[in-house]
C-alpha cells in the first residue's frame, strides 16, 4: 500500500473516530448512556484502525483490530509499566 494511501485511509478513519466521539458526547448530554457507550466504543475502534492503517494493516473484525493493536502498541508498554497494572 503506498504511503499516501495509508495516510489518507488513516485520516478518514480518524475523522470517523472524531464523529463517533462527538456523537457519544451528545448522547451523554442527553442521558442516553447505552448509546454513548456504544459510540465511544466505535470511536476507539476507528482510532485503532487509523493507527493500524499507517502500518499498512487492515482488519474488519473487532477482535482482530484489538488483538493486533494490543500486540503492536500496548503489549510492550504494559510489560514495561508494572505500576499501571
JOKABEL-V320171 format. One record per residue. N is the residue number from 1. RES is the residue in one small letter. NEAR is the number of other ideal C-beta (glycine too) atoms within 10 Angstrom. Layout:
# JOKABEL-V320171
n: (N/N)
res: (RES/RES)
near: (NEAR/NEAR)
This chain:
# JOKABEL-V320171
n: (1/2/3/4/5/6/7/8/9/10/11/12/13/14/15/16/17/18/19/20/21/22/23/24/25/26/27/28/29/30/31/32/33/34/35/36/37/38/39/40/41/42/43/44/45/46/47/48/49/50/51/52/53/54/55/56/57/58/59/60/61/62/63/64/65/66/67/68/69/70/71/72/73/74/75/76/77/78/79/80/81/82/83/84/85)
res: (x/x/x/x/x/x/x/x/x/x/x/x/x/x/x/x/x/x/x/x/x/x/x/x/x/x/x/x/x/x/x/x/x/x/x/x/x/x/x/x/x/x/x/x/x/x/x/x/x/x/x/x/x/x/x/x/x/x/x/x/x/x/x/x/x/x/x/x/x/x/x/x/x/x/x/x/x/x/x/x/x/x/x/x/x)
near: (11/8/9/8/11/17/12/12/18/18/13/14/21/16/12/17/19/14/14/20/17/12/17/22/14/13/18/15/9/10/8/14/11/8/15/18/13/15/20/17/13/18/20/16/18/20/19/21/24/19/17/22/21/14/14/12/16/15/15/7/8/13/8/13/20/15/12/18/21/13/10/14/14/12/11/10/10/12/9/8/10/7/4/7/6)
